[in-house]
């Protein structure tokens, strides 16, 4: 049985007003050329931490506004913008020169906080995309849509922990613009567990699911882990094939026929090694990527399966995707690595489970939802126990098979950036606040286990 579900996942208002006449600049003194009081540019005020000894030093220089500081100093500039129209999209751009910053991503931020009658509509506002860094320069660029109730905004240029480095803010701009286009994608997952089957029959059954996804106009579908093994009793020797090879050619023909991306779990033979591998096939049936399962449970390493060692991401015509396999979901580092590499959708062929919690113990369903929420990812598991699902970046289950067999899907919008109630848009904030220099214990595999 097949369930068809269409979900419009939209939180940011995209019903945008007509672009303002002339695209007028909302920022006063956008290049910091006009002199103000206390050595600051006109129309700008500084913000400093409550603990004044942790404040950056700010001063006007010929090219803009310089911020310097030792260690964990913080500080920056703010300006309240008038003339904001609710529902209007605004293009935000900023540029600065950087010198000796250990981490520009952590150190620099441009934040827009929408206001109504002078009061913030969200405590964290929204961080502008960036910085893009190169040749001593850093730039920010984004298009944000003002909430319907907004009539103003607070623009903040932020410097965090320069550690002896410096930044010179050179320009910032906020202008009316066309709204960002929606990026709607139809994502599907399969719940199918063959019994008393053969590898050849399994391949036919999974290709039937690809055909069904094509008839529904899906953009991508996730099949299960080791699709030639489940329900067949086939040994590693019997089901291991080269990639690319005859199995990916057969799956690729189905993907080409249906004009969609296919993720499928296989057993890969590579020389004298065997891997638990998942493949990504594109709309033309070509092999677009492979992922070798990194984390191996005892059932696999005792068989002689070799672990993978990389977390690749793949560019598709709808966005950036990645693949993890089954036991990977026990390890938060895997999903974090994919997200840091730019993945927006994480497909998860999984032999194991997405079972609900039982007796107060967290099980697979909750863990998958937390992985999505922690990393701002859509996650699409296809499982043999529990539920095959599509989960959004807030951890919501958008569609699940509910005990039925077949294909399950929904439409999502990858352009939406939903904010947590206090923190804000986690995908923007997490990489800035992550503290990798403190994670050294994770890199010591020889430490004593409890």
C-alpha positions in Angstrom: 0.0 0.0 0.0 1.3 3.5 -0.9 0.5 6.6 1.1 0.7 10.0 -0.7 1.1 13.0 1.5 1.9 16.6 0.4 3.2 18.9 3.1 3.9 22.5 2.5 6.6 23.2 5.2 6.7 27.0 5.3 7.3 29.2 8.3 8.9 32.3 6.9 6.2 34.5 5.2 6.7 34.5 1.5 3.7 36.6 0.5 5.8 39.6 -0.2 4.7 43.2 -0.9 5.7 45.0 -4.1 9.4 46.1 -4.0 9.8 49.6 -2.7 10.2 52.3 -5.3 13.9 52.8 -6.3 15.2 50.1 -3.9 16.2 52.8 -1.3 19.0 52.1 1.1 17.8 51.7 4.6 21.2 52.0 6.3 22.4 55.5 7.1 26.1 56.0 6.6 26.6 52.6 5.0 30.3 53.1 4.4 31.1 54.7 7.8 32.4 57.8 6.0 30.5 60.4 8.1 32.1 61.1 11.4 30.0 60.9 14.6 30.6 61.1 18.3 33.2 59.3 20.4 35.2 58.3 17.4 32.4 56.3 15.9 30.7 56.7 12.5 27.6 58.9 12.4 24.2 57.1 13.0 25.9 54.1 14.5 26.3 53.2 18.2 28.6 50.7 19.8 27.5 47.7 21.8 29.8 46.5 24.5 29.6 43.6 27.0 28.4 44.0 30.5 31.9 43.0 31.6 33.6 46.1 30.3 37.1 44.5 30.5 36.0 42.1 27.8 35.2 44.9 25.3 36.8 45.2 21.8 38.4 48.5 20.9 36.4 50.3 18.2 37.7 53.2 16.1 37.2 54.9 12.8 39.9 54.4 10.2 40.1 55.7 6.7 38.6 52.5 5.2 35.8 52.0 7.8 35.4 50.9 11.4 38.1 48.9 13.0 37.5 46.4 15.9 40.4 44.8 17.7 40.8 42.9 20.9 42.8 40.3 22.8 41.5 36.9 23.7 37.8 36.6 24.2 36.9 40.3 23.7 33.5 41.1 22.1 31.9 44.2 20.6 30.5 45.9 17.6 28.1 48.4 16.0 24.3 48.7 15.9 21.9 50.8 14.0 18.1 50.9 14.2 16.5 50.9 10.7 13.3 52.7 9.9 11.1 52.2 6.9 10.8 48.4 7.1 7.7 47.1 5.5 6.2 43.9 6.8 6.3 41.1 4.2 8.9 42.8 2.1 12.2 41.0 1.2 15.5 42.8 1.9 18.9 42.1 0.5 21.6 42.4 3.1 25.2 42.7 2.2 28.3 43.5 4.2 32.1 43.6 3.6 35.1 43.8 5.8 38.8 43.3 5.9 40.2 40.7 8.3 43.6 40.2 9.8 44.9 37.4 11.9 41.5 36.1 12.9 41.9 32.4 14.0 38.3 31.7 12.9 36.4 34.3 10.9 33.2 32.2 11.1 33.3 32.3 14.8 34.5 35.9 15.1 32.2 37.7 12.6 28.5 38.1 12.4 25.9 40.3 10.8 22.5 40.1 12.5 19.1 41.5 11.6 16.5 41.6 14.4 13.1 42.6 13.1 11.1 44.9 15.4 7.5 46.2 15.8 7.0 49.5 17.6 10.6 49.3 18.8 10.3 45.8 20.4 12.1 42.8 19.0 10.0 40.1 17.4 12.6 37.4 18.2 15.4 37.6 20.8 18.0 36.2 18.5 17.0 37.8 15.2 18.5 36.2 12.1 22.2 35.9 11.1 23.1 36.9 7.6 24.8 34.2 5.5 28.5 34.3 5.7 31.3 35.1 6.0 32.8 34.1 2.7 36.6 34.6 3.3 39.4 35.1 0.8 42.5 37.3 0.3 42.1 39.2 3.6 38.4 40.0 2.9 35.2 38.7 4.3 31.7 39.2 2.8 28.1 38.5 3.9 25.1 38.3 1.6 21.5 37.2 2.1 17.9 38.0 1.3 15.5 38.0 4.3 11.8 38.5 4.4 10.5 40.8 7.1 7.6 39.4 9.2 4.2 40.9 8.4 4.1 42.7 11.7 7.6 44.3 11.4 8.0 48.0 11.0 11.7 48.3 11.8 14.9 46.4 12.3 18.0 46.4 14.4 21.1 45.8 12.4 24.1 44.5 14.3 27.7 44.0 13.2 29.3 41.7 15.7 32.9 40.7 16.6 33.5 37.8 18.9 36.8 36.6 20.3 39.3 38.1 17.8 42.2 36.7 19.9 44.6 39.5 18.8 43.2 39.8 15.3 41.4 42.7 13.7 38.4 43.4 11.5 37.6 46.6 9.6 34.0 46.9 8.6 34.0 48.7 5.2 30.4 48.7 4.1 26.9 47.3 4.9 23.7 47.6 3.0 20.0 46.8 3.4 17.8 47.3 0.4 14.4 46.1 -0.7 14.7 43.1 -3.1 12.7 40.3 -4.7 12.0 37.5 -2.3 14.2 34.4 -2.4 12.7 31.6 -4.5 11.2 28.6 -2.8 13.2 25.4 -3.2 10.5 22.8 -3.0 11.6 19.1 -3.2 9.6 15.9 -3.1 11.4 13.4 -0.9 10.4 9.8 -0.6 11.2 6.8 1.6 10.4 3.2 1.3 9.3 0.6 3.9 9.8 -2.8 2.4 11.1 -6.0 4.0 11.1 -8.9 1.6 10.9 -12.5 2.9 11.9 -15.8 1.5 13.4 -13.9 -1.4 16.5 -13.9 -3.6 18.9 -11.0 -4.5 17.5 -11.0 -8.0 13.9 -10.8 -6.8 14.8 -8.1 -4.3 16.3 -6.0 -7.0 13.0 -6.3 -8.9 11.0 -5.3 -5.8 13.1 -2.2 -5.1 13.0 -1.1 -8.8 9.2 -1.3 -8.5 9.4 1.2 -5.7 11.5 3.5 -7.9 8.9 3.2 -10.7 6.2 4.2 -8.2 8.2 7.2 -7.1 8.6 8.3 -10.7 4.9 8.1 -11.3 4.4 10.4 -8.3 6.9 12.9 -9.6 9.3 12.6 -6.7 12.7 14.2 -6.8 14.5 11.6 -4.7 13.7 8.3 -3.0 15.6 6.4 -0.3 15.7 2.6 -0.4 16.9 0.4 2.4 20.3 -0.9 3.6 21.9 -3.9 1.8 18.9 -4.3 -0.4 20.2 -7.6 -1.9 20.6 -9.1 1.6 17.4 -8.5 3.4 15.1 -11.5 3.4 17.4 -13.5 1.1 20.0 -15.2 3.4 22.6 -14.4 0.8 26.2 -14.4 2.0 28.7 -11.5 1.6 30.3 -13.5 -1.3 27.0 -13.9 -3.0 25.8 -10.4 -2.8 29.0 -8.4 -3.1 29.4 -6.5 -6.4 31.6 -3.9 -8.0 30.4 -0.3 -7.9 29.8 0.8 -10.5 28.7 -2.5 -11.9 25.7 -4.5 -13.0 23.6 -3.7 -9.9 24.1 0.0 -10.1 23.4 -0.2 -13.9 20.0 -1.9 -13.1 19.1 0.7 -10.5 20.4 3.5 -12.7 18.1 2.4 -15.5 15.1 2.7 -13.1 16.3 6.1 -11.9 16.7 7.3 -15.5 13.2 6.0 -16.5 11.7 7.8 -13.5 13.9 10.9 -13.7 14.7 11.0 -10.0 17.6 10.5 -7.6 17.9 7.1 -5.9 19.7 6.2 -2.7 20.3 2.5 -2.2 22.3 0.4 0.2 24.5 -2.3 -1.4 27.4 -4.6 -0.6 30.5 -3.4 -2.4 33.4 -5.6 -3.5 36.6 -3.5 -4.1 39.7 -5.6 -4.7 40.1 -7.9 -1.7 37.9 -5.8 0.5 34.2 -5.6 1.1 32.3 -2.5 2.2 28.7 -1.7 3.3 28.1 1.0 0.8 25.2 3.2 -0.3 25.0 4.8 -3.7 23.4 7.9 -5.1 22.1 7.7 -8.7 21.1 10.8 -10.5 18.2 11.5 -12.8 20.1 10.2 -15.8 20.9 7.0 -14.0 24.6 7.8 -13.6 26.5 7.1 -10.3 26.6 10.5 -8.6 28.2 9.4 -5.4 29.0 6.6 -2.9 29.3 6.4 0.9 31.0 3.6 2.7 29.6 3.0 6.2 32.1 4.3 8.8 30.7 2.9 12.0 30.5 -0.9 12.0 28.7 -3.0 14.6 30.0 -6.4 15.7 27.9 -8.2 13.2 29.8 -6.6 10.4 33.4 -6.2 11.6 33.4 -9.8 12.7 32.5 -10.8 9.1 35.5 -8.9 7.8 33.7 -5.8 6.5 36.0 -2.8 6.1 34.9 0.5 7.5 34.8 3.7 5.4 36.7 6.8 6.4 35.0 9.8 4.9 31.9 11.9 5.1 31.2 13.1 1.5 28.4 15.3 0.4 26.9 15.4 -3.1 25.5 18.3 -5.1 22.2 17.6 -6.8 19.9 19.9 -8.9 17.8 20.6 -5.8 20.4 20.9 -3.1 23.3 19.3 -1.2 22.8 15.8 0.2 24.6 13.1 2.1 24.1 9.5 3.1 24.7 7.6 6.3 24.0 3.9 7.0 22.3 2.3 10.0 24.7 2.1 12.9 26.1 5.5 12.0 23.0 7.0 13.7 24.4 6.0 17.1 27.2 8.5 16.7 26.4 12.2 16.6 29.7 13.1 15.0 28.6 11.6 11.7 25.6 13.8 11.2 27.6 16.8 12.4 30.3 16.2 9.8 27.8 16.0 7.0 26.1 19.2 8.1 29.4 21.0 8.4 30.2 19.9 4.9 27.0 21.6 3.7 24.5 18.7 3.6 20.8 19.8 3.7 19.3 16.4 3.3 20.7 13.3 4.9 19.4 10.0 3.5 19.7 7.0 5.9 19.3 3.4 4.6 19.0 1.6 7.9 18.6 -2.1 8.7 17.9 -1.3 12.3 15.2 0.6 13.8 13.3 3.9 14.2 11.2 2.4 17.0 9.4 4.7 19.4 10.7 5.1 23.0 9.7 2.3 25.4 9.8 2.2 29.1 11.3 5.7 29.2 14.4 4.6 27.1 15.3 6.7 24.1 15.1 4.5 20.9 15.7 5.1 17.2 12.8 7.4 16.3 13.7 10.0 19.0 17.4 9.7 18.1 16.9 10.4 14.4 14.7 13.4 15.3 17.4 14.7 17.6 20.1 14.3 14.9 17.9 16.3 12.5 17.3 19.0 15.1 20.9 19.2 16.3 22.2 19.7 12.8 19.5 21.6 10.9 19.0 18.7 8.5 16.2 16.9 6.8 16.7 13.2 7.5 15.1 10.5 5.4 15.5 7.0 7.0 14.4 3.9 5.1 14.3 1.0 7.7 13.3 -2.6 8.2 12.1 -2.1 11.8 10.1 0.8 13.1 9.1 3.5 10.6 10.5 4.9 7.4 10.2 8.6 7.7 10.9 12.1 6.5 12.1 14.4 9.4 12.5 18.1 9.2 15.3 20.3 10.6 13.2 21.0 13.8 12.9 17.3 14.5 9.3 17.0 13.3 8.2 13.8 11.6 6.6 15.0 8.4 5.5 11.6 7.1 5.9 8.0 8.2 4.7 4.6 7.0 2.6 3.9 10.1 2.9 0.1 9.9 2.2 0.0 6.2 4.4 -1.1 3.4 5.3 0.9 0.3 6.4 4.4 -0.6 5.8 7.4 1.6 6.7 11.0 0.6 6.2 14.7 1.3 7.2 18.0 -0.3 9.5 20.2 1.7 11.0 23.7 1.1 14.8 23.8 1.6 14.7 27.6 1.5 12.9 27.9 4.9 15.0 28.8 7.9 12.9 28.2 11.0 14.1 29.6 14.3 14.1 28.0 17.7 12.2 30.0 20.3 15.2 31.5 22.1 18.4 30.5 20.2 17.3 31.3 16.7 18.1 29.5 13.4 20.3 26.7 14.7 22.0 25.9 11.5 23.4 29.5 11.4 24.4 29.6 15.0 25.8 26.1 15.7 29.0 26.3 13.7 29.8 29.7 15.3 29.3 28.4 18.9 30.9 25.0 18.4 34.2 24.6 20.4 36.2 22.0 18.4 39.4 22.9 20.2 37.9 21.4 23.4 36.9 18.1 21.7 40.4 16.5 21.8 39.2 13.5 23.8 37.2 12.4 20.8 40.4 12.0 18.9 42.0 9.6 21.3 40.8 6.1 20.3 43.2 4.4 22.7 41.7 5.9 25.9 40.4 3.5 28.5 36.7 2.7 28.1 34.5 2.6 31.2 
